[in-house]
Amino acid sequence: MPPNLSAALEIATRSDPGRVRPHNEDSVFADPVLGLAILADGMGGYNAGEVASRMATTLLGSGLAKAFAERSPNHTEPDGQSWADVALAREIADANEAIHLEAQRQPQYAGMGTTVVAALFHDDKVTVAHVGDSRLYRLRGGEFSQLTHDHSLLQEQIDDGIITVEQAHQAKNKNLLTRALGADPVVDVSVRDHEVQPDDFFLLCSDGLTDMVGDDRIASTIFEHAASPVQCVVRLVDMANEEGGRDNVSVIAVKVRRAFPVARGWWARLLAWFR
């Protein structure tokens, strides 16, 4: 069993329908004991987006809990990957297949899909997996960084030099995704590991926040409320709604209170010392 991380991490979640949409198609999940946070932003007609996002967070939450009951997230697989990397990619692929099949079985869910961003904290690092344009940011000291890279047409145009970041802020088609859970039978999942330090502050969010509030204002708000993740998520959602709340807005804040290294025996510590 992985260690209980509830003393090392403080996690707060908030999800709001916004000022325009009649339903909330976002879904959030957090397990502070496991050190897991998941956010999904659904899309589709009627309530299909809500179904897709809820399936994503529910399936991933239960699937990852089982995976890490089998072996520790930092266990090294034969191919050199960590079990955290393997399990996150596998469970997201399985959730994608389930959502895709459900959309085929139920005519009212045809075309449904969802983004997902998941963060698993373990052994003084975080493994981040995502599909779509829901994001994860980190505030460390005075440095605010986006740790995910949007899977969107707009991001591809920025990467190719077709438009600038400034022009992207004015673009009309901000939400055309190049990847989404449920869109195809197979999905390409981006997975990366990042080091974690005490006092780091992580933010997972849907585009209902980032389309309404710029990165500079998000960063300053996190800095102002870094001592209280609960106050931070409340304020960020309020800011998105004050700017018009054109979409559902969801945020998960994770404050790292202390280090959380995996306990190792003297032999493992000796080997690590010689590396």
Backbone torsions as a table, in degrees:
resi	resn	phi	psi	omega
1	MET	NA	136.0	174.8
2	PRO	-67.6	159.0	-178.7
3	PRO	-68.8	159.7	175.9
4	ASN	-78.7	117.8	-174.9
5	LEU	-100.2	8.2	-175.0
6	SER	-64.8	-24.5	177.9
7	ALA	-82.0	-22.2	-178.6
8	ALA	-91.5	-26.1	-174.9
9	LEU	-122.3	136.9	170.4
10	GLU	-112.1	120.8	-174.4
11	ILE	-120.2	134.4	176.1
12	ALA	-131.2	141.5	179.8
13	THR	-127.0	152.3	174.2
14	ARG	-156.5	136.1	178.0
15	SER	-138.9	134.7	-172.1
16	ASP	-140.4	142.1	-179.0
17	PRO	-69.9	-16.5	-176.8
18	GLY	86.8	-168.9	-174.2
19	ARG	-98.8	-8.4	-172.5
20	VAL	-118.9	-45.4	-175.0
21	ARG	-73.6	137.6	-179.7
22	PRO	-75.8	-23.1	-177.7
23	HIS	-128.3	155.8	175.5
24	ASN	-98.6	111.9	179.8
25	GLU	-98.4	8.0	173.3
26	ASP	-87.8	159.1	175.0
27	SER	-145.2	139.0	179.0
28	VAL	-128.2	152.0	-179.7
29	PHE	-146.7	138.2	176.4
30	ALA	-144.0	136.8	175.6
31	ASP	-130.1	93.5	-177.2
32	PRO	-66.4	-24.3	177.6
33	VAL	-67.9	-46.5	179.0
34	LEU	-78.9	-20.6	-176.3
35	GLY	79.1	39.6	-174.2
36	LEU	-122.6	133.5	174.9
37	ALA	-132.4	135.1	-178.4
38	ILE	-136.4	135.7	176.8
39	LEU	-133.5	135.9	-179.8
40	ALA	-135.7	140.2	-179.1
41	ASP	-120.2	105.1	-173.1
42	GLY	-82.7	160.6	177.8
43	MET	-145.0	150.4	179.9
44	GLY	139.5	163.7	-177.5
45	GLY	-73.2	162.5	179.5
46	TYR	53.3	-125.9	179.3
47	ASN	-104.9	19.2	-176.1
48	ALA	-63.2	-38.5	178.6
49	GLY	-62.5	-39.9	177.5
50	GLU	-63.4	-39.7	178.7
51	VAL	-63.8	-44.9	-177.7
52	ALA	-64.5	-46.0	-178.3
53	SER	-67.3	-38.7	178.6
54	ARG	-66.8	-39.7	175.5
55	MET	-60.3	-42.0	-178.1
56	ALA	-61.8	-51.4	-176.7
57	THR	-69.4	-37.5	-179.2
58	THR	-68.0	-48.0	-179.1
59	LEU	-65.2	-41.9	180.0
60	LEU	-68.6	-42.5	179.7
61	GLY	-58.6	-47.3	-178.6
62	SER	-74.3	-40.5	-178.5
63	GLY	-64.7	-41.4	-179.4
64	LEU	-72.2	-34.6	176.1
65	ALA	-60.5	-41.7	177.7
66	LYS	-67.6	-41.4	-178.2
67	ALA	-61.2	-41.0	-176.3
68	PHE	-87.4	-7.1	167.8
69	ALA	-77.5	-26.9	179.3
70	GLU	-73.9	-44.6	-179.3
71	ARG	-155.5	158.8	-176.3
72	SER	-67.3	145.7	178.6
73	PRO	-57.0	-31.5	-177.1
74	ASN	-89.1	4.2	174.7
75	HIS	-59.6	135.3	-179.6
76	THR	-91.9	125.3	178.7
77	GLU	-78.6	164.9	-178.9
78	PRO	-56.5	-29.6	-179.3
79	ASP	-86.0	4.6	177.8
80	GLY	94.1	-11.1	177.7
81	GLN	-76.9	153.5	173.5
82	SER	-77.7	154.2	177.5
83	TRP	-63.4	-30.3	177.4
84	ALA	-59.9	-47.8	179.7
85	ASP	-61.5	-47.0	-176.9
86	VAL	-64.7	-47.0	-175.9
87	ALA	-65.4	-43.7	179.5
88	LEU	-61.5	-47.3	179.4
89	ALA	-62.5	-41.2	-178.5
90	ARG	-66.5	-46.6	-176.9
91	GLU	-68.5	-35.1	176.3
92	ILE	-68.5	-39.1	176.4
93	ALA	-62.2	-40.9	178.4
94	ASP	-66.2	-40.3	178.0
95	ALA	-64.6	-39.1	177.2
96	ASN	-59.4	-46.0	-179.7
97	GLU	-63.2	-41.0	-179.8
98	ALA	-64.7	-42.9	179.9
99	ILE	-66.4	-41.7	179.6
100	HIS	-62.6	-43.4	179.3
101	LEU	-65.8	-40.4	178.9
102	GLU	-63.6	-37.6	177.9
103	ALA	-65.8	-31.3	178.2
104	GLN	-77.7	-34.4	-178.1
105	ARG	-74.1	-36.5	-173.8
106	GLN	-109.5	110.8	-177.3
107	PRO	-55.7	-34.0	-178.2
108	GLN	-71.1	-13.3	179.1
109	TYR	-104.4	8.0	-177.6
110	ALA	-56.6	131.1	178.1
111	GLY	82.5	4.0	-178.2
112	MET	-72.8	155.6	178.4
113	GLY	-164.9	-179.9	179.9
114	THR	-160.6	151.2	166.7
115	THR	-82.1	170.0	170.4
116	VAL	-156.0	140.9	168.1
117	VAL	-136.1	128.7	-177.0
118	ALA	-129.2	139.1	179.0
119	ALA	-127.3	122.7	177.7
120	LEU	-114.6	119.7	-179.6
121	PHE	-95.6	129.3	-179.2
122	HIS	-164.4	138.7	172.7
123	ASP	51.5	48.5	178.5
124	ASP	59.6	31.4	172.4
125	LYS	-148.8	171.1	176.0
126	VAL	-129.6	130.5	173.6
127	THR	-97.8	123.0	-175.4
128	VAL	-113.9	127.9	176.3
129	ALA	-126.1	137.6	179.8
130	HIS	-153.7	155.7	173.6
131	VAL	-140.2	126.4	179.1
132	GLY	101.4	-153.6	-174.1
133	ASP	-115.4	12.2	168.4
134	SER	-72.6	142.8	-166.0
135	ARG	-119.6	163.3	168.8
136	LEU	-129.3	128.3	177.7
137	TYR	-116.0	159.0	173.6
138	ARG	-133.3	132.3	170.4
139	LEU	-107.2	117.7	178.2
140	ARG	-127.0	110.8	-173.9
141	GLY	63.7	-123.1	177.3
142	GLY	-102.0	9.6	-176.5
143	GLU	-103.0	123.2	179.9
144	PHE	-109.1	122.1	-174.1
145	SER	-130.0	140.5	170.7
146	GLN	-90.2	119.7	-175.7
147	LEU	-93.6	-11.0	175.9
148	THR	-108.1	161.4	-179.5
149	HIS	-123.2	116.7	-173.1
150	ASP	-56.1	137.5	170.5
151	HIS	-95.6	78.3	-176.1
152	SER	-143.1	158.7	177.6
153	LEU	-62.6	-38.5	-179.7
154	LEU	-62.3	-43.6	179.3
155	GLN	-64.7	-38.0	177.1
156	GLU	-63.1	-38.3	178.3
157	GLN	-66.8	-36.5	175.4
158	ILE	-66.2	-46.1	-179.1
159	ASP	-61.3	-35.4	-178.6
160	ASP	-84.4	-1.8	179.3
161	GLY	77.9	13.6	-179.6
162	ILE	-73.0	-39.1	176.4
163	ILE	-133.7	161.3	176.6
164	THR	-92.6	167.6	176.7
165	VAL	-61.0	-39.0	179.2
166	GLU	-63.2	-43.3	178.0
167	GLN	-65.5	-33.0	-179.4
168	ALA	-62.9	-32.4	179.8
169	HIS	-63.8	-25.6	-178.3
170	GLN	-97.8	-2.7	-176.3
171	ALA	-65.6	147.6	-179.5
172	LYS	-84.6	-37.6	-176.0
173	ASN	-97.1	67.2	-176.6
174	LYS	-75.5	-22.3	-165.0
175	ASN	-112.6	25.2	176.0
176	LEU	-84.7	109.0	-174.2
177	LEU	-88.7	147.0	173.2
178	THR	-98.2	-13.2	173.9
179	ARG	-143.5	142.9	175.3
180	ALA	-158.5	148.8	175.1
181	LEU	-69.2	131.7	176.7
182	GLY	94.8	-14.9	-177.0
183	ALA	-70.0	-36.1	-178.6
184	ASP	-135.6	163.7	-179.6
185	PRO	-62.9	-29.3	-178.6
186	VAL	-126.2	142.6	-178.8
187	VAL	-129.8	146.5	177.0
188	ASP	-92.7	116.7	-176.7
189	VAL	-101.0	129.5	174.7
190	SER	-88.5	126.0	-178.8
191	VAL	-131.1	129.2	177.9
192	ARG	-143.5	151.2	175.6
193	ASP	-106.3	143.5	177.1
194	HIS	-135.8	143.9	175.9
195	GLU	-69.5	153.5	179.2
196	VAL	-125.9	138.2	177.3
197	GLN	-123.7	152.6	174.0
198	PRO	-56.0	142.0	-178.0
199	ASP	79.9	-2.6	170.7
200	ASP	-60.6	148.1	177.5
201	PHE	-128.5	121.6	-178.1
202	PHE	-111.0	143.8	178.9
203	LEU	-131.4	121.4	169.5
204	LEU	-100.0	137.7	-177.5
205	CYS	-154.2	155.1	173.5
206	SER	-89.7	169.0	-178.2
207	ASP	-71.7	-7.8	172.7
208	GLY	-63.1	-24.3	173.3
209	LEU	-87.3	-51.8	-171.4
210	THR	-70.7	-24.7	175.1
211	ASP	-74.6	-22.2	-176.8
212	MET	-100.1	-31.1	-172.5
213	VAL	-128.2	128.1	-179.2
214	GLY	-71.3	160.5	-177.6
215	ASP	-58.2	-38.3	-178.6
216	ASP	-61.5	-42.3	179.6
217	ARG	-72.0	-35.7	175.6
218	ILE	-61.5	-46.0	-179.0
219	ALA	-61.9	-45.0	-178.4
220	SER	-66.5	-33.6	178.0
221	THR	-68.6	-42.4	177.0
222	ILE	-62.6	-44.0	179.9
223	PHE	-60.2	-40.8	-179.1
224	GLU	-67.0	-36.3	-175.0
225	HIS	-111.6	25.0	-175.3
226	ALA	-61.4	-25.6	-179.5
227	ALA	-77.5	-15.6	-176.5
228	SER	-137.0	96.1	177.0
229	PRO	-56.5	-34.4	179.7
230	VAL	-63.3	-49.0	178.2
231	GLN	-62.4	-34.8	-178.9
232	CYS	-64.2	-48.6	-177.5
233	VAL	-67.2	-35.3	177.7
234	VAL	-63.2	-46.4	-177.6
235	ARG	-66.6	-40.4	-179.6
236	LEU	-64.1	-42.1	177.1
237	VAL	-64.9	-42.6	177.7
238	ASP	-59.9	-40.0	180.0
239	MET	-63.3	-43.2	178.6
240	ALA	-61.6	-41.0	179.2
241	ASN	-70.5	-34.8	177.5
242	GLU	-64.9	-27.5	178.6
243	GLU	-86.5	2.4	177.4
244	GLY	128.9	-25.7	177.3
245	GLY	50.8	49.3	-174.3
246	ARG	-72.0	-13.7	-178.3
247	ASP	-138.1	167.2	169.9
248	ASN	-60.2	145.6	-180.0
249	VAL	-131.5	128.3	-178.7
250	SER	-135.6	141.8	-179.8
251	VAL	-143.1	147.0	171.1
252	ILE	-130.0	125.5	178.3
253	ALA	-109.5	135.9	178.9
254	VAL	-127.8	115.2	177.0
255	LYS	-102.7	126.4	179.3
256	VAL	-88.8	109.7	-176.6
257	ARG	-82.4	-33.9	-179.1
258	ARG	-158.1	168.3	178.0
259	ALA	-65.8	155.4	-179.7
260	PHE	-141.8	58.2	178.1
261	PRO	-70.1	151.8	175.6
262	VAL	-74.8	133.7	178.2
263	ALA	-67.0	130.9	-178.9
264	ARG	-127.9	152.0	177.4
265	GLY	-73.2	170.6	-176.3
266	TRP	-62.3	-32.7	-178.6
267	TRP	-68.7	-41.2	178.2
268	ALA	-66.4	-38.3	178.2
269	ARG	-65.4	-38.1	178.8
270	LEU	-65.7	-42.6	177.7
271	LEU	-62.6	-41.4	-179.6
272	ALA	-64.2	-33.0	-178.2
273	TRP	-65.7	-32.7	-177.9
274	PHE	-86.7	-6.0	-178.8
275	ARG	-76.2	NA	NA
